[in-house]
Amino acid sequence: MTTTTYSVTGMTCGHCTAAVTEEISKLIGVKDISIDLVAGGTSAVHVTSESALDEAAVREAVDEAGYELAAS
């Protein structure tokens, strides 16, 4: 198992975290997601998965939810 933290901008509420969680959880191998919400700022999204995830796939999932993966 591996846990990776991604920085996501644009989230402001519980609905936002639910949307991001739903999209990222569709990625193969994802086991758990927790989010430290910073309303109006950059939130930390912690993703535990069987192996390292492709950042492009995570970026696409976050985009699909309507938010943006901050530059790493």
DSSP file (Angstrom, degrees, kcal/mol; ACC not computed):
  #  RESIDUE AA STRUCTURE BP1 BP2  ACC     N-H-->O    O-->H-N    N-H-->O    O-->H-N    TCO  KAPPA ALPHA  PHI   PSI    X-CA   Y-CA   Z-CA
    1    1 A M              0   0    0      0, 0.0     2,-0.4     0, 0.0    49,-0.2   0.000 360.0 360.0 360.0 148.1    0.0    0.0    0.0
    2    2 A T  E     -A   49   0A   0     47,-2.7    47,-2.8    49,-0.2     2,-0.5  -0.996 360.0-151.9-138.4 144.0    1.1    3.6   -0.7
    3    3 A T  E     -A   48   0A   0     -2,-0.4     2,-0.4    45,-0.2    45,-0.2  -0.975  15.1-176.5-118.9 127.5   -0.4    6.9    0.4
    4    4 A T  E     -A   47   0A   0     43,-2.6    43,-3.1    -2,-0.5     2,-0.5  -0.957  16.0-143.2-122.7 140.0    0.1   10.0   -1.8
    5    5 A T  E     -A   46   0A   0     -2,-0.4     2,-0.4    41,-0.2    41,-0.2  -0.908  16.4-169.5-106.8 128.1   -1.0   13.5   -1.0
    6    6 A Y  E     -A   45   0A   0     39,-2.9    39,-3.3    -2,-0.5     2,-0.5  -0.884  19.0-131.5-113.5 145.7   -2.3   15.7   -3.8
    7    7 A S  E     -A   44   0A   0     -2,-0.4    63,-3.3    63,-0.3     2,-0.4  -0.868  26.8-173.5 -98.6 125.3   -3.0   19.4   -3.5
    8    8 A V  E     -AB  43  69A   0     35,-2.8    35,-3.0    -2,-0.5     2,-0.3  -0.968   6.6-156.5-123.7 133.1   -6.4   20.4   -5.0
    9    9 A T  E     +AB  42  68A   0     59,-2.9    59,-1.7    -2,-0.4    33,-0.2  -0.760  65.7  39.3-106.5 153.8   -7.7   23.9   -5.4
   10   10 A G  S    S+     0   0    0     31,-0.9     2,-0.3     1,-0.3    -1,-0.1   0.277  71.7 129.9  99.9  -9.7  -11.2   25.2   -5.6
   11   11 A M        +     0   0    0     30,-0.4    29,-1.6    -3,-0.2    30,-0.4  -0.589  18.7 161.9 -81.3 140.1  -12.9   23.1   -3.0
   12   12 A T        +     0   0    0     -2,-0.3     2,-0.3    27,-0.2    27,-0.1   0.502  54.9  13.3-131.7 -11.0  -15.0   25.0   -0.5
   13   13 A C  S  > S-     0   0    0     25,-0.1     4,-1.9     1,-0.1     3,-0.2  -0.886  85.1 -78.7-156.9-179.1  -17.4   22.6    1.2
   14   14 A G  H  > S+     0   0    0     -2,-0.3     4,-2.3     1,-0.2     5,-0.2   0.839 122.7  57.9 -61.4 -35.9  -18.5   19.0    1.9
   15   15 A H  H  > S+     0   0    0      1,-0.2     4,-2.2     2,-0.2    -1,-0.2   0.907 105.5  51.6 -61.6 -40.3  -20.1   18.7   -1.5
   16   16 A C  H  > S+     0   0    0      1,-0.2     4,-2.3     2,-0.2    -2,-0.2   0.931 110.2  47.1 -61.2 -47.3  -16.8   19.5   -3.1
   17   17 A T  H  X S+     0   0    0     -4,-1.9     4,-2.6     1,-0.2    -1,-0.2   0.876 111.2  52.3 -64.9 -36.1  -15.0   16.8   -1.0
   18   18 A A  H  X S+     0   0    0     -4,-2.3     4,-2.5     2,-0.2    -1,-0.2   0.902 109.3  49.5 -65.2 -40.5  -17.7   14.3   -1.9
   19   19 A A  H  X S+     0   0    0     -4,-2.2     4,-2.0     2,-0.2    -2,-0.2   0.921 113.9  44.6 -65.4 -44.2  -17.3   15.0   -5.6
   20   20 A V  H  X S+     0   0    0     -4,-2.3     4,-2.6     2,-0.2     5,-0.3   0.921 113.8  50.6 -66.4 -43.7  -13.5   14.7   -5.6
   21   21 A T  H  X S+     0   0    0     -4,-2.6     4,-2.3    -5,-0.2    -2,-0.2   0.918 109.6  51.3 -59.5 -44.6  -13.7   11.5   -3.4
   22   22 A E  H  X S+     0   0    0     -4,-2.5     4,-0.5     1,-0.2    -1,-0.2   0.921 113.4  43.4 -60.5 -45.9  -16.3   10.0   -5.8
   23   23 A E  H >< S+     0   0    0     -4,-2.0     3,-0.9     1,-0.2     4,-0.3   0.921 115.7  46.0 -69.7 -44.1  -14.1   10.6   -8.9
   24   24 A I  H >< S+     0   0    0     -4,-2.6     3,-1.9     1,-0.2    -1,-0.2   0.868 104.4  62.9 -67.5 -34.4  -10.8    9.5   -7.4
   25   25 A S  H 3< S+     0   0    0     -4,-2.3    -1,-0.2    -5,-0.3    -2,-0.2   0.693  91.5  67.5 -65.3 -16.2  -12.4    6.4   -5.9
   26   26 A K  T << S+     0   0    0     -3,-0.9    -1,-0.3    -4,-0.5    -2,-0.2   0.653  78.4 102.4 -75.3 -15.8  -13.2    5.2   -9.5
   27   27 A L  S X  S-     0   0    0     -3,-1.9     3,-1.6    -4,-0.3     2,-0.1  -0.474  86.7-102.1 -72.3 139.8   -9.4    4.8  -10.2
   28   28 A I  T 3  S+     0   0    0      1,-0.2    -1,-0.1    -2,-0.2     3,-0.1  -0.383 103.4  19.2 -64.1 130.6   -8.2    1.2  -10.1
   29   29 A G  T 3  S+     0   0    0      1,-0.3    21,-2.0    -2,-0.1     2,-0.3   0.259  82.3 139.7  97.0 -11.1   -6.4    0.3   -6.9
   30   30 A V  E <   +C   49   0A   0     -3,-1.6    -1,-0.3    19,-0.2    19,-0.3  -0.509  18.2 168.7 -71.2 128.9   -7.7    3.1   -4.7
   31   31 A K  E     +     0   0A   0     17,-3.3     2,-0.3     1,-0.4    18,-0.2   0.726  60.5   5.5-109.8 -33.5   -8.5    1.9   -1.2
   32   32 A D  E     -C   48   0A   0     16,-1.8    16,-3.0     2,-0.0     2,-0.4  -0.995  52.8-166.3-155.9 147.8   -9.1    5.0    0.9
   33   33 A I  E     +C   47   0A   0     -2,-0.3     2,-0.4    14,-0.2    14,-0.2  -0.999   8.3 176.6-137.0 132.6   -9.3    8.8    0.5
   34   34 A S  E     -C   46   0A   0     12,-2.3    12,-3.4    -2,-0.4     2,-0.4  -0.992  12.4-155.7-133.8 146.5   -9.3   11.5    3.1
   35   35 A I  E     -C   45   0A   0     -2,-0.4     2,-0.9    10,-0.2    10,-0.2  -0.975  14.7-155.0-128.6 130.4   -9.3   15.2    2.6
   36   36 A D  E     -C   44   0A   0      8,-2.9     8,-1.6    -2,-0.4     2,-0.3  -0.861  32.1-147.5 -97.4  97.1   -8.1   18.1    4.7
   37   37 A L        -     0   0    0     -2,-0.9     2,-0.5     6,-0.2     5,-0.1  -0.488  22.3-176.9 -74.6 129.0  -10.4   20.8    3.4
   38   38 A V    >   -     0   0    0     -2,-0.3     3,-2.8   -27,-0.1   -27,-0.1  -0.881  30.3-133.6-121.3  94.1   -9.1   24.4    3.2
   39   39 A A  T 3  S+     0   0    0     -2,-0.5   -27,-0.2     1,-0.3     3,-0.1  -0.243  86.4   0.1 -55.5 122.7  -12.1   26.3    2.0
   40   40 A G  T 3  S+     0   0    0    -29,-1.6    -1,-0.3     1,-0.3   -28,-0.1   0.448 127.4  72.0  79.1  -0.1  -11.1   28.7   -0.8
   41   41 A G  S <  S-     0   0    0     -3,-2.8   -31,-0.9   -30,-0.4     2,-0.7  -0.214 100.3 -55.8-120.5-148.9   -7.5   27.5   -0.5
   42   42 A T  E     -A    9   0A   0    -33,-0.2     2,-0.3    -3,-0.1   -33,-0.2  -0.899  52.3-156.1-104.0 116.1   -5.4   24.5   -1.4
   43   43 A S  E     -A    8   0A   0    -35,-3.0   -35,-2.8    -2,-0.7     2,-0.6  -0.630  13.7-125.8 -92.2 148.5   -6.8   21.3    0.2
   44   44 A A  E     -AC   7  36A   0     -8,-1.6    -8,-2.9    -2,-0.3     2,-0.6  -0.840  20.5-164.7 -95.5 123.3   -4.8   18.2    0.8
   45   45 A V  E     -AC   6  35A   0    -39,-3.3   -39,-2.9    -2,-0.6     2,-0.6  -0.938   4.7-159.7-111.1 113.6   -6.2   15.0   -0.7
   46   46 A H  E     -AC   5  34A   0    -12,-3.4   -12,-2.3    -2,-0.6     2,-0.5  -0.837   9.4-171.3 -98.1 119.5   -4.6   11.8    0.8
   47   47 A V  E     -AC   4  33A   0    -43,-3.1   -43,-2.6    -2,-0.6     2,-0.5  -0.950   8.8-162.5-118.2 121.3   -5.1    8.8   -1.4
   48   48 A T  E     +AC   3  32A   0    -16,-3.0   -17,-3.3    -2,-0.5   -16,-1.8  -0.890  23.9 164.0-100.7 128.5   -4.2    5.3   -0.2
   49   49 A S  E     -AC   2  30A   0    -47,-2.8   -47,-2.7    -2,-0.5   -19,-0.2  -0.909  52.2-107.0-141.2 165.8   -3.8    2.8   -3.1
   50   50 A E  S    S-     0   0    0    -21,-2.0     2,-0.3    -2,-0.3   -20,-0.1   0.864 103.7  -5.4 -62.3 -37.0   -2.4   -0.6   -3.8
   51   51 A S  S    S-     0   0    0    -49,-0.1   -49,-0.2   -50,-0.1    -1,-0.1  -0.917 102.5 -58.0-148.2 172.0    0.4    1.0   -5.8
   52   52 A A        -     0   0    0     -2,-0.3     2,-0.2     1,-0.1    -2,-0.0  -0.254  56.0-131.7 -57.0 138.2    1.4    4.4   -7.0
   53   53 A L        -     0   0    0      1,-0.1     2,-0.5    -4,-0.0    -1,-0.1  -0.617  21.7-103.4 -91.6 152.3   -1.2    6.1   -9.1
   54   54 A D    >>  -     0   0    0     -2,-0.2     4,-1.9     1,-0.2     3,-0.6  -0.636  26.5-143.6 -71.6 121.8   -0.6    7.8  -12.4
   55   55 A E  H 3> S+     0   0    0     -2,-0.5     4,-2.9     1,-0.3     5,-0.2   0.848  99.5  58.0 -59.9 -34.3   -0.7   11.5  -11.7
   56   56 A A  H 3> S+     0   0    0      1,-0.2     4,-2.2     2,-0.2    -1,-0.3   0.885 106.2  49.1 -62.7 -37.7   -2.4   12.2  -15.1
   57   57 A A  H <> S+     0   0    0     -3,-0.6     4,-2.1     2,-0.2    -1,-0.2   0.890 112.2  47.6 -68.1 -39.6   -5.2    9.9  -14.1
   58   58 A V  H  X S+     0   0    0     -4,-1.9     4,-2.6     2,-0.2     5,-0.2   0.923 111.2  51.5 -65.7 -43.8   -5.6   11.6  -10.7
   59   59 A R  H  X S+     0   0    0     -4,-2.9     4,-2.6     1,-0.2    -2,-0.2   0.911 110.3  49.1 -58.3 -43.9   -5.5   15.0  -12.5
   60   60 A E  H  X S+     0   0    0     -4,-2.2     4,-2.4     2,-0.2    -1,-0.2   0.898 110.7  50.0 -64.1 -41.3   -8.3   13.8  -14.9
   61   61 A A  H  X S+     0   0    0     -4,-2.1     4,-1.5     2,-0.2    -2,-0.2   0.915 112.2  47.1 -63.8 -43.2  -10.4   12.5  -12.0
   62   62 A V  H  X>S+     0   0    0     -4,-2.6     5,-2.3     1,-0.2     4,-0.6   0.907 112.3  50.4 -65.5 -41.4  -10.1   15.8  -10.1
   63   63 A D  H ><5S+     0   0    0     -4,-2.6     3,-1.2     1,-0.2    -2,-0.2   0.903 106.8  54.9 -60.8 -41.6  -10.9   17.8  -13.3
   64   64 A E  H 3<5S+     0   0    0     -4,-2.4    -1,-0.2     1,-0.3    -2,-0.2   0.841 104.9  53.7 -61.6 -33.6  -14.0   15.6  -13.8
   65   65 A A  H 3<5S-     0   0    0     -4,-1.5    -1,-0.3    -5,-0.1    -2,-0.2   0.640 125.2-105.4 -75.7 -14.0  -15.1   16.6  -10.3
   66   66 A G  T <<5S+     0   0    0     -3,-1.2     2,-0.2    -4,-0.6    -3,-0.2   0.631  85.1  98.9 101.6  16.3  -14.8   20.2  -11.3
   67   67 A Y      < -     0   0    0     -5,-2.3     2,-0.4   -51,-0.1    -1,-0.4  -0.668  65.5-112.3-128.4-178.2  -11.6   21.1   -9.4
   68   68 A E  E     -B    9   0A   0    -59,-1.7   -59,-2.9    -2,-0.2     2,-0.6  -0.965  12.1-133.9-128.6 132.0   -7.9   21.5  -10.2
   69   69 A L  E     -B    8   0A   0     -2,-0.4   -61,-0.3   -61,-0.2     3,-0.1  -0.698  36.7-124.3 -76.8 122.5   -4.9   19.5   -9.1
   70   70 A A        -     0   0    0    -63,-3.3   -63,-0.3    -2,-0.6    -1,-0.1  -0.328  33.7 -89.6 -68.4 151.0   -2.3   22.1   -8.1
   71   71 A A              0   0    0      1,-0.1    -1,-0.1    -2,-0.0     0, 0.0  -0.320 360.0 360.0 -59.7 138.9    1.1   22.0   -9.8
   72   72 A S              0   0    0     -3,-0.1    -1,-0.1   -66,-0.0    -2,-0.1   0.456 360.0 360.0 -94.9 360.0    3.5   19.7   -8.0
